[in-house]
Amino acid sequence: MTVQRILDMSERAQRIAHIAPDATVAQVLDSPEFDDTGALVVSGDGRTVDGIVSERDIARGLRRMGTDLLGKPVKEVMTAKVFTCAPEDRAAGIIALMVSKHVRHVPVMKDGKLVGMVSVHDVLNLRLEEVQSEARAMQEYIHGNT
């Protein structure tokens, strides 16, 4: 199972929700994509990754700066060290990355260009589908042999 399969299955993973580094945190919070995903890729050009801003980054920023945070540029609160993956990467490896690095969103890059973002939600949905498919196959096998 590859990241490409997740992208193919999830319309949400294919959407490239990003925001400019100079946008304000208030603009992030007003973004429907942020409301839907809980994170946005920070990108000056929409193709490369400068960072990622998540609900966790904003909560930490609020603790440090209070409500002044809302007027600050995203680049002041974003996570600059971003773990990325490629469409051909194995989904199991992305799960391991998410668990070991405590991240919930992993941008997908192909030939140096942003092509999507995989979330823990997408990975769990994929795994649930796999388990249900395996259960159906076992039921068909059992019922076919009785």
Protein Blocks (a to p, Z undefined) as FASTA:
>chain_A
ZZklmmmmmmklmpccdddfkbcfklmmmpmklmmnopacddfklpacfbdcdfklmmmm
mmmnommlmmpcfklmmcfbdcdddfklcfklmmmmmmmnopabdcddeehiafbdcdfk
lmmmmmmmmmmmmmmmmmmmmmmmZZ
